[in-house]
Amino acid sequence: MARRPSAFSALIAIDKPAGMTSHDVVSRVRRAVGERRVGHAGTLDPAATGVLVVGIGQATKLLGMLTLDRKGYVATFQLGAETTTDDAEGEVTRTAEVPDELLDGRASPRVEALVGWHDQVPPQYSAVSVNGRRAYDAARAGERVELKARRVRIYEAALIGVDRRARSWEVRLDVSKGTYVRSIARDLGRELGCLAHVRELTRTFAGPVTLADCVSLAELEAGGAALVRERCLDPARALGLPARELSLDELADVANGRRIALGTARCGVVSREPAQGERVALTLCGGLAGIWRRDGRHLVCEANFPQAIEGVRETPLPSELSPERPLPPQAAGSLVRASLGCDGGPRSHACCDVELLGGVVRGWASFQRDLTLVPPERGEDSRLMRRFSPGRDRFVCAIGAFDGLHRGHRALIARARAEADARGARLMVVTFTPDPARVLGGEGAPRDLLLAGERPSLIQRSWDVDAVLVVDFTPEVAALPYERFVRDVLGAYCDVSALVVGEDFRLGAGGLGTVEALRALGEKDGFDVTGAPLMRDGGAPITATRIRDLLSEGRVEEAASLLGRCHRVYGSVEHGRGEGTGFGFPTANVRVEEGLALPAEGVYAGFVSVDAASGEPERRAYPAAINVGKPRSFSPGEEGESFLEATLLGFGGDLYGRGVCVTFVRWLRAPRRFDSVGELERTVLSNVDWVRRTLGGEGIVLQRVPDFSLAELVARSRGEASS
C-alpha cells in the first residue's frame, strides 16, 4: 500500500535536552507536528545535550546526504573515576588519585596532544551494531561483546577550563563522524593514570548546523508545524550546495528526471555557473525540488522530490538588497559567519617560530598536532630550526600571497588539496606577510584585504590543510634566488613532493622563478610543479588588485562576488566625535587596524560583530549603518583624518574598548556635508531605517561558544602571539 503524502517536509535542528534518547526526540517531534515520517541524523547519548538534526516527511531522504562529517562538542571530563558507561550515567568501576599537575596550566598540552588520528574502541554502552544487535542491548543483558577499533580523527582538542575542587576539565573538541567523546575521556584517563569519564556533554555543531540554528522541544511543542516552517533549516545550505531557481517551463523535465540547461547557481554572495561534476540544489518558490549534477553543458538528475522540501530561503545578492527585498534572518547569520570565517574547521593548531639561512628567513608555522617535528640540535632555541620528520611525511606545497583568500586563491588551494590526496601526501600552504606587493611597491603599496594573523586559521578551516608556513617578507627574502628559497627554505623545512602555484606566479629575485623555471628545478630535485589557471569572472581574472580597485570605488557588492564573502575590517571602539549620541542608537567609532583596505568614503549597510564581553556566552553581530570618510559635518574646522563610524541596531551595553569586526554588505550613498544638526539627524535616521527594513533590527548569534577573540586575532597579526 502506498504511503500517503506528508503534510509537509522540512529539516529542523533541535537543542536536545539531557535525559532523552535521540529516538525520544523523534517521538516528541512526531506528536508536535502531526507527521509520522520523522528521523534524525547523528545519534546523541541520552545524557548529552545540543545539536540534533531532525528530518520530517520527504526531508528524511536528506539525512544520509547531510555533510555532518565533523562535529563539535564542549565536554566536562570528570577525573579520578571510570564508569561502566564511560559517562556519569554508569556505575563507578575504578577510582584513582588525580595529580596536582593535571589541575593547573600544565594540563593543556595533555589535551592538545589528542589532535590526530586514533584507533578508537567505542564504549560498551553504544549504538554500534554487532551481529545485528546493538552493543548497549548486550551490555544491559550483562554480556560483554568485543567491539572493533575504528579509525577516527580529532581535529581540535583544547582545555578551556579547570575546576580544581571538582577535579574536572572543560574541553572543546572538533572530531570526525563516528567519534565517541566518552571513549576519548576513558582512553585519556587511562593514559594519564588518573582515570576519567564524561560528566556533561554538549554538541555545539554538526557540519554546518550550530546551536544558533536550534529550537528547543518546548518551543516546538508550543509552535507545532508553524514554528517548523518558520525556523526550519535551509536544505540547500545544510547540504552545502549552490542553489539554482527553476523556471516554470522546467518543472515537467525535473519531475520526470530529465536533463535541463546549465543556468547559474547562487552560493552565498556569488552567482556563477556550477563547476563540472558539481551538485546543485534545484529550488522553486522556497522549496527544494531536486539535486542535479553538472554533466557537460547540462544538469542531470541525482535525486528529485515529488513533494518539495521546505525552507529554501532565496538570498538576494548584496546588490539586490532593499527594503522591498530584505535579507532573511537566517541568511543574515550565514552571510556574516561566512564573511568572518567562523563556520566549522579546526580552531587550534600547534605553532612554532621558524628561522632559516642564518636568520635571513624568519616566520612562523601553524600545523596539525599529529605532524612530527624533529627536535632542535643541542644549544638551539627550542622554537627554531625544527622541521617535519624527513622520510615520514611528504608535502604538496601551495605557494602564494593569498591576500584576501578570494575565489581564485580558494580554487588554487583546493587544487593543491586534491593533488596531495592523490599522492597520499600532506598539504602545506606557504604564504607571506606582509603582502610582497607592499614591500616591493614603495609608496604605492596596496592595503591588505585580510589581517596577516587570520590567514592561517582561515586556510586551515576551509581545506583541511596540514600546515601553513608564514614567511616574513623582507627585502632580504625578496633578493633570494628562487632556487635557494625552494631548496634551502622549503626543502629545509619539509620533504617537497610537488608545488602548486598560479600560472602567472613568480618567485625569487627578479621574479625569475616562473612556472617553467620551477618545473626545470623540479626535474633536477625530484618534485613536480602545477601552474593552475587563474579563475576568471566577468571576462577577467580574479585578482586582489581588481578587488582593491572595486573597494576604492565603493563597489563592495562586486568585491564580495570576487572574494566569495563580504569584505570586512577589524578594529577597536574608541571615543569619537559624539554626533551620534543623541539619535537613540549606540555609535561605534572604530579605530581600524593599520594597513587594512577600507572602501571608498561613503555610507554603507552592513554588520558589526562584537567580541563577547567577559562572562558572555555568545558572540553576536548587529545590523549597522556604516559611515567611512573624513568629517564633513556642520561643525567648522573638522576636516581631518579618516574615520569609520557605525550606528548599531539592537545593541545594548558599553562598546568602548571592545574589539569589533565591520562587514560591508551594501553601498547606500556618497558622503556629504550637512548644514544643520536637524539635517544630519534626518539623514542618519533615514540610513538606519533602510538598514532595519533590509538587514533587520536585532543582533544575530554567530557562536554560542566563542573560540577566539578579535583582540587575539589582531595581536596575532601584529606578531605578538605567533608562538
C-alpha positions in Angstrom: 0.0 0.0 0.0 1.4 3.4 -1.0 2.4 5.7 1.8 0.2 8.8 2.0 1.9 12.1 1.2 3.4 14.0 4.1 1.6 17.1 5.3 4.9 19.0 4.8 8.7 18.2 4.6 11.5 20.1 6.4 14.7 19.8 8.3 14.7 21.2 11.9 17.6 21.4 14.4 16.7 20.5 17.9 18.6 21.5 21.0 18.3 18.1 22.7 17.8 18.2 26.4 19.6 15.8 28.8 17.9 12.6 29.8 16.3 11.8 26.4 17.4 9.4 23.7 17.5 10.7 20.1 14.6 8.4 19.4 12.7 10.0 22.2 13.2 13.4 20.5 11.9 11.9 17.2 8.8 10.7 19.0 8.2 14.2 20.5 8.6 15.8 17.1 6.1 13.4 15.5 3.5 14.4 18.1 4.3 18.1 17.9 3.9 18.3 14.1 1.4 15.5 13.4 3.7 13.7 11.0 4.7 10.0 11.2 7.7 10.2 8.9 10.4 11.6 11.1 14.0 10.7 11.6 17.3 12.1 12.9 20.9 12.3 11.8 23.8 11.7 14.2 22.8 10.0 17.5 23.3 11.8 20.8 23.7 10.0 24.1 20.8 10.4 26.5 22.9 12.4 28.9 24.2 14.7 26.2 22.6 18.0 25.0 22.9 20.1 21.9 22.5 19.9 18.1 20.3 17.1 16.7 19.2 17.4 13.1 15.7 16.0 12.5 14.1 15.3 9.1 10.3 15.5 8.6 8.5 14.0 5.7 10.5 13.9 2.4 13.4 15.6 4.3 14.2 12.2 5.9 15.7 11.3 2.5 18.3 14.1 3.1 19.6 12.7 6.4 22.1 10.4 4.8 23.2 13.2 2.4 24.0 15.8 5.0 27.6 16.9 5.4 27.8 16.1 9.1 31.3 14.5 8.9 32.6 16.8 11.6 31.0 17.5 14.9 31.9 19.9 17.7 31.5 19.4 21.5 32.1 21.0 24.8 32.6 18.3 27.4 33.3 18.1 31.1 35.8 15.3 31.8 35.5 14.1 35.4 38.9 12.9 36.5 39.5 10.3 39.2 36.9 7.6 38.2 35.9 5.3 35.4 32.4 4.1 34.9 30.6 1.2 33.2 29.2 3.6 30.5 32.1 6.0 30.4 29.8 8.8 31.5 28.0 9.9 34.6 25.1 7.6 34.0 27.0 4.5 34.8 28.3 2.9 38.0 31.9 3.7 39.1 34.1 0.7 38.5 37.5 2.1 39.4 39.0 5.2 41.1 42.4 6.8 41.1 44.3 9.8 42.5 44.4 13.0 40.4 47.9 14.6 40.5 48.1 18.3 41.1 49.8 18.8 37.7 46.6 17.8 36.0 44.7 20.6 37.8 46.6 23.6 36.6 48.0 25.1 33.4 50.3 22.1 32.8 47.3 20.1 31.8 46.7 21.9 28.5 49.4 20.1 26.5 47.9 16.8 27.6 44.6 17.7 25.9 46.1 19.3 22.9 48.2 16.2 22.2 44.9 14.4 21.4 44.8 16.0 17.9 45.3 13.5 15.1 44.2 10.0 14.0 43.2 7.4 16.5 42.1 3.8 16.5 39.2 4.1 18.9 37.2 1.4 20.6 33.6 2.5 21.2 32.0 2.3 24.7 30.3 -1.0 25.7 27.1 1.1 26.0 26.9 2.4 22.5 24.7 2.1 19.4 27.3 0.1 17.5 25.8 -2.9 15.9 27.5 -6.3 16.5 26.0 -9.3 14.6 22.7 -7.4 14.2 22.5 -6.4 17.8 23.1 -3.1 19.5 26.1 -3.1 21.9 24.0 -1.4 24.6 21.4 -4.2 24.5 24.1 -6.8 25.1 25.7 -4.6 27.9 22.3 -4.2 29.6 21.9 -8.0 29.5 25.2 -8.4 31.3 27.0 -9.6 28.2 30.4 -8.3 27.0 30.9 -8.0 23.3 34.2 -7.4 21.5 33.9 -4.0 19.8 36.4 -3.4 17.0 38.5 -0.3 17.0 37.7 2.1 14.2 39.7 5.0 12.7 38.6 8.4 13.9 40.2 11.9 13.8 40.4 14.6 16.4 40.8 17.9 14.6 40.9 20.1 17.7 41.2 19.5 21.4 41.6 22.4 23.7 41.4 22.7 27.5 39.1 25.7 28.2 38.6 25.4 32.0 39.8 23.5 35.1 37.7 23.1 38.3 40.3 22.1 41.0 37.6 21.5 43.6 35.5 19.2 41.4 38.7 17.7 39.8 37.3 18.2 36.3 38.3 19.7 32.9 36.1 21.5 30.4 37.3 20.6 27.0 36.4 21.8 23.5 36.6 19.1 20.7 36.2 19.0 16.9 36.0 15.4 15.8 35.2 13.3 12.8 31.9 11.5 12.4 31.6 8.3 14.5 33.9 9.6 17.2 32.8 8.8 20.8 33.7 11.6 23.3 33.2 9.1 26.1 35.9 6.9 24.6 38.2 10.0 24.4 37.7 10.6 28.1 38.1 7.0 29.0 41.3 6.5 27.0 42.9 9.7 28.1 42.2 9.0 31.8 43.9 5.6 31.4 46.9 7.1 29.6 47.3 9.7 32.4 46.8 7.1 35.1 44.0 9.2 36.8 41.0 7.6 35.1 38.2 9.7 33.7 34.6 9.8 32.3 32.3 12.3 30.7 30.2 14.2 33.3 28.5 16.6 30.9 28.4 16.9 27.1 27.0 19.4 24.6 27.2 19.1 20.9 27.9 22.6 19.6 27.8 21.9 15.9 27.1 19.1 13.4 28.6 20.0 10.0 27.2 23.5 9.1 24.4 23.3 11.7 25.2 25.1 15.0 23.4 25.7 18.3 22.4 29.1 17.0 20.2 27.2 14.4 18.4 25.1 17.1 15.0 25.3 18.7 14.0 23.7 22.0 11.5 20.9 22.3 9.3 23.2 24.4 9.3 25.8 21.6 8.5 23.2 19.0 5.6 21.7 21.0 4.2 25.2 21.6 4.5 26.3 18.0 4.0 23.0 16.1 4.2 22.9 12.3 4.0 26.7 12.1 7.2 27.0 14.1 9.0 24.4 12.0 8.1 26.3 8.8 9.5 29.5 10.4 12.7 28.0 11.9 13.5 25.1 9.6 16.9 24.7 8.2 17.6 25.7 4.6 18.1 22.3 3.0 20.4 23.7 0.3 22.7 25.3 2.9 22.6 22.2 5.1 23.7 20.1 2.1 26.4 22.6 1.3 25.1 23.0 -2.3 24.7 26.1 -4.5 21.0 26.8 -5.3 19.5 27.2 -8.8 16.0 28.5 -9.1 13.8 26.7 -11.6 11.6 28.3 -14.2 8.0 27.1 -14.6 9.0 25.7 -18.1 11.5 23.3 -16.4 9.1 21.7 -13.9 7.9 18.9 -16.2 11.5 17.9 -17.1 12.6 17.9 -13.4 9.5 15.9 -12.3 10.5 13.3 -14.9 14.2 13.4 -14.1 15.2 14.8 -17.5 18.3 16.9 -18.0 17.9 20.7 -18.0 20.0 23.7 -19.1 23.0 24.6 -17.0 22.0 28.0 -15.9 23.6 29.9 -12.9 23.5 29.0 -9.3 23.9 31.1 -6.1 26.3 30.3 -3.4 26.4 32.9 -0.6 27.2 36.2 -2.2 28.3 34.6 -5.6 26.2 33.9 -8.7 28.1 31.5 -11.0 27.9 28.5 -13.3 28.2 25.2 -11.5 31.6 23.5 -11.9 31.9 20.3 -13.9 30.6 17.4 -11.8 29.3 19.8 -9.1 25.9 19.0 -7.5 23.3 21.7 -7.4 20.1 22.2 -5.4 17.1 22.9 -7.7 14.7 25.2 -5.9 11.3 26.6 -6.6 9.3 29.1 -4.5 11.1 28.3 -1.3 11.2 24.5 -1.8 13.9 22.0 -2.7 12.7 20.1 -5.8 15.7 18.1 -6.5 19.5 17.6 -6.6 21.1 17.7 -10.1 24.7 17.4 -11.2 26.6 19.2 -14.0 27.5 17.0 -16.9 28.9 19.0 -19.8 26.6 21.9 -20.5 23.6 20.4 -18.8 22.4 19.4 -15.3 21.4 15.7 -14.9 19.3 14.2 -12.2 20.7 12.6 -9.0 17.6 12.9 -6.8 14.2 14.6 -7.1 11.5 15.2 -4.5 7.9 15.0 -5.7 6.9 16.9 -2.6 9.3 19.8 -2.3 11.3 20.2 1.0 10.5 23.5 2.6 12.9 26.0 4.0 14.9 27.3 1.0 15.5 30.9 1.6 16.2 32.8 -1.6 19.0 35.0 -0.5 19.3 38.2 -2.6 22.8 39.1 -3.7 24.1 42.2 -1.9 23.5 44.3 -5.0 19.8 43.3 -4.9 19.1 44.0 -1.3 16.5 46.7 -0.5 13.6 47.2 1.9 11.4 45.6 -0.8 13.8 42.6 -0.9 15.2 42.2 2.6 17.8 39.7 3.9 16.1 36.8 5.7 17.3 36.5 9.4 18.9 33.0 8.9 20.5 34.1 5.7 21.9 37.1 7.5 23.6 34.8 10.1 25.0 32.6 7.3 26.4 35.7 5.4 28.1 37.1 8.5 29.5 33.8 9.6 30.9 33.1 6.1 32.4 36.6 6.0 34.1 36.1 9.4 35.2 32.5 8.6 33.8 31.2 11.8 31.9 28.2 10.4 33.4 24.8 11.0 37.0 23.7 10.6 39.9 23.3 13.0 40.3 26.0 15.6 43.6 25.3 17.2 46.9 24.1 15.8 50.4 23.9 17.2 52.6 26.8 16.3 56.4 27.4 16.2 58.8 30.1 15.1 60.9 29.4 12.0 64.4 30.8 11.3 66.4 29.6 8.3 69.5 30.7 6.4 71.1 32.2 9.4 68.2 34.4 10.2 67.7 35.7 6.7 64.3 33.9 6.6 62.1 34.2 9.6 58.4 33.4 10.1 56.2 31.0 11.9 54.3 27.9 11.2 50.9 26.6 12.2 50.3 22.9 11.8 48.1 19.9 12.9 49.3 18.3 16.1 49.7 14.9 14.6 52.6 16.0 12.5 56.0 15.0 13.8 58.7 17.7 14.3 62.4 16.9 14.5 63.7 18.5 17.8 66.4 21.1 17.5 70.1 20.4 17.9 71.7 20.9 21.3 72.1 24.6 22.1 69.5 25.8 19.6 66.4 27.8 20.6 63.6 25.2 21.1 61.3 27.3 18.9 63.6 27.5 16.0 65.1 25.3 13.2 62.6 22.4 13.7 61.4 20.6 10.6 58.8 18.0 9.8 60.2 14.5 10.1 62.1 13.5 7.0 61.0 10.3 5.4 57.8 10.2 7.3 55.7 12.9 5.6 55.9 14.2 2.0 54.3 17.6 1.2 52.5 19.3 -1.6 53.1 23.0 -1.2 50.7 25.7 -2.5 52.6 29.0 -2.6 51.2 32.5 -2.9 50.5 35.8 -1.1 46.8 34.7 -0.7 45.9 38.2 0.4 42.1 38.2 0.7 41.8 34.4 0.1 39.5 35.3 -2.8 37.8 32.7 -5.0 40.9 32.3 -7.2 43.0 31.6 -4.2 40.5 29.1 -2.9 40.5 27.3 -6.2 44.3 27.0 -6.2 44.4 25.6 -2.6 41.5 23.2 -3.4 43.6 22.0 -6.4 46.6 21.5 -4.1 44.4 19.6 -1.7 43.3 17.2 -4.5 46.9 16.8 -5.6 48.0 15.9 -2.1 45.2 13.4 -1.7 46.1 11.8 -5.0 49.7 11.4 -3.8 48.9 10.3 -0.3 50.9 13.4 0.8 50.4 16.2 3.3 49.3 19.7 2.2 51.2 22.8 3.3 50.3 26.3 2.3 53.2 28.8 2.1 52.3 32.5 2.3 54.0 35.8 3.1 53.4 38.7 5.4 53.2 41.5 4.6 51.9 41.1 1.1 55.1 41.1 -1.1 53.4 43.9 -3.1 53.6 46.1 -0.1 57.3 45.6 0.4 58.2 45.9 -3.3 55.7 48.7 -4.1 57.1 51.5 -2.1 54.8 54.5 -1.5 52.1 53.0 -3.7 51.9 49.7 -1.7 48.4 48.2 -1.6 46.4 47.8 1.6 45.6 44.3 3.0 42.3 42.6 2.4 42.9 40.4 5.4 44.8 40.6 8.7 48.0 38.6 8.3 47.3 36.6 11.5 43.9 35.3 10.3 45.1 33.8 7.0 46.5 30.6 8.5 43.3 29.9 10.6 41.0 30.6 7.6 43.1 28.4 5.4 43.1 25.6 7.9 39.4 25.8 8.5 38.5 25.7 4.8 40.7 23.0 3.2 41.8 20.7 6.0 45.4 21.9 5.5 48.1 20.1 7.4 50.4 23.1 7.8 50.7 26.8 7.0 54.2 28.4 6.8 54.0 32.2 7.1 57.3 33.8 5.9 58.1 37.4 6.9 58.6 39.1 3.5 61.6 41.4 3.7 63.9 42.9 1.1 66.4 40.1 2.0 63.8 37.4 1.3 62.9 39.3 -2.0 66.6 39.1 -3.0 66.8 35.3 -2.6 67.2 33.4 -5.8 64.2 31.1 -6.3 66.4 28.0 -6.2 67.6 28.9 -2.7 64.1 29.5 -1.5 62.8 26.2 -2.7 65.9 24.2 -1.7 67.1 25.9 1.5 63.8 27.2 2.9 61.1 24.8 1.8 63.5 21.9 1.4 65.0 22.6 4.9 61.5 22.5 6.5 59.8 19.6 4.7 60.1 17.0 2.0 58.6 18.6 -1.1 56.6 16.3 -3.4 55.0 18.9 -5.6 54.4 22.7 -5.9 51.1 24.2 -6.9 51.1 27.9 -7.9 49.1 30.2 -10.1 50.1 30.2 -13.8 51.4 33.8 -13.5 53.4 33.1 -10.3 56.9 34.4 -9.9 59.3 33.6 -7.1 62.6 35.0 -6.0 65.0 37.7 -7.0 63.9 39.5 -10.2 60.8 37.3 -10.5 62.9 34.7 -12.3 61.1 31.7 -10.6 58.4 31.3 -13.2 56.3 28.1 -13.5 58.6 26.9 -16.3 61.8 27.7 -14.3 60.3 25.9 -11.2 59.5 22.9 -13.4 63.1 22.7 -14.6 64.3 22.8 -11.0 61.8 20.1 -10.1 63.1 17.8 -12.7 66.5 18.1 -11.1 65.4 17.8 -7.5 62.5 15.3 -7.8 59.3 17.3 -7.4 56.5 18.2 -9.7 55.1 21.7 -10.4 51.5 22.6 -11.4 50.7 26.1 -12.7 47.0 26.4 -12.1 45.0 28.6 -14.5 43.7 31.8 -12.9 40.0 31.8 -12.1 38.0 34.3 -14.2 34.8 36.2 -13.5 33.1 38.6 -15.9 35.8 38.0 -18.6 38.7 39.0 -16.4 41.0 37.1 -13.9 40.1 37.4 -10.2 42.9 39.2 -8.5 43.5 41.1 -5.3 44.3 44.2 -7.3 40.9 44.0 -9.0 39.2 43.6 -5.7 41.0 46.6 -4.2 40.1 48.7 -7.2 36.4 47.9 -6.6 36.6 48.7 -2.9 38.3 52.1 -3.8 35.2 52.9 -5.8 32.8 51.8 -3.0 31.6 48.8 -5.1 31.6 46.4 -2.1 28.9 44.2 -3.7 31.1 43.4 -6.7 34.1 42.9 -4.5 32.1 40.4 -2.4 31.3 38.4 -5.5 35.0 38.1 -6.3 36.0 37.4 -2.7 33.3 34.9 -2.2 32.4 36.7 1.0 31.7 40.3 2.1 34.7 42.5 2.8 35.4 43.3 6.5 37.9 45.2 8.6 38.9 44.8 12.3 39.4 47.5 14.9 38.6 48.7 18.4 36.0 51.1 19.6 37.2 54.4 21.0 35.6 57.7 21.9 34.7 59.8 18.9 33.0 63.0 17.8 29.8 62.4 19.7 27.5 63.3 16.9 25.5 60.1 17.0 24.8 60.1 20.8 21.6 62.0 20.5 19.9 59.8 17.9 19.0 56.9 20.3 21.4 54.3 18.8 24.8 53.1 20.0 27.5 54.5 17.8 30.9 52.8 17.5 33.8 55.0 16.5 36.2 52.3 15.2 40.0 52.7 15.0 40.6 50.3 12.1 43.7 48.2 12.3 46.6 49.8 10.4 47.1 48.6 6.8 43.7 47.2 6.2 41.8 48.2 3.0 38.8 50.5 3.7 36.2 51.0 1.0 35.7 54.4 -0.5 34.3 57.3 1.5 30.5 56.9 1.9 27.7 55.3 3.8 27.2 51.5 3.8 24.8 48.9 5.2 26.4 46.0 7.0 27.0 44.3 10.3 29.3 44.9 13.3 30.4 41.8 15.1 31.3 42.5 18.7 33.6 40.4 20.9 31.9 38.7 23.7 32.5 40.5 27.0 33.8 38.6 30.0 31.1 36.1 31.1 29.0 36.4 27.9 28.3 33.0 26.3 27.7 34.3 22.8 29.3 36.3 20.0 26.8 38.4 18.1 26.7 40.6 15.0 24.4 43.7 14.8 22.9 45.4 11.7 24.6 48.7 11.2 24.7 51.9 9.1 28.4 52.5 8.5 30.0 55.8 7.6 33.5 55.8 6.1 35.4 59.0 5.3 36.5 62.4 6.6 34.4 64.6 8.8 32.0 66.8 6.7 29.6 67.9 9.4 28.1 71.3 10.1 30.8 71.9 12.6 33.6 74.3 11.4 37.2 73.2 11.2 36.6 69.5 11.4 38.3 68.3 8.2 40.7 65.7 9.5 41.9 62.1 9.3 39.7 59.3 8.0 37.3 57.6 10.4 34.8 54.7 10.5 31.6 55.3 12.4 28.9 52.6 12.7 25.4 53.0 14.1 24.3 49.7 15.6 20.8 48.3 15.8 19.7 46.1 18.6 22.8 46.5 20.8 22.7 47.5 24.4 25.7 48.0 26.6 29.1 49.6 26.6 31.2 49.3 23.4 34.3 51.3 24.4 37.5 49.3 24.2 35.9 46.2 22.7 37.1 44.6 19.6 34.8 44.7 16.6 34.7 43.4 13.0 32.8 45.6 10.5 31.3 43.8 7.5 30.3 45.8 4.4 27.3 44.5 2.6 25.7 47.3 0.5 26.6 50.8 -0.6 24.0 53.4 0.4 25.1 56.8 -0.6 28.1 59.2 -1.2 29.5 61.4 1.6 28.1 64.9 2.1 28.3 68.0 4.3 25.4 68.9 6.5 24.2 72.5 7.2 22.5 71.7 10.5 22.0 69.2 13.3 18.5 68.6 12.0 19.6 67.7 8.5 22.3 65.4 9.9 19.7 63.7 12.2 17.2 63.2 9.4 19.8 61.6 7.2 21.2 59.3 9.9 17.7 58.1 10.8 16.9 57.5 7.1 20.1 55.3 6.8 19.1 53.4 10.0 15.6 52.9 8.8 16.9 51.4 5.5 19.2 49.1 7.4 16.4 48.0 9.8 14.0 47.2 7.0 16.7 45.4 4.9 19.1 43.7 7.3 16.9 43.5 10.4 16.9 45.3 13.8 18.3 42.7 16.2 21.6 41.1 16.9 22.4 37.7 15.3 24.0 34.9 17.3 27.2 33.9 15.5 28.7 31.5 18.0 27.2 30.1 21.2 30.7 29.3 22.4 33.2 31.9 21.1 36.5 30.2 20.3 38.7 33.3 19.8 38.5 37.0 20.4 39.0 39.7 17.8 41.7 41.2 20.1 43.6 37.9 20.0 43.4 37.9 16.2 44.8 41.4 15.9 47.6 40.6 18.3 48.5 37.5 16.2 48.6 39.7 13.2 51.0 42.2 14.9 53.3 39.3 15.7 52.5 39.5 19.5 51.2 35.9 19.7 52.8 33.9 16.9 54.1 31.1 19.1 
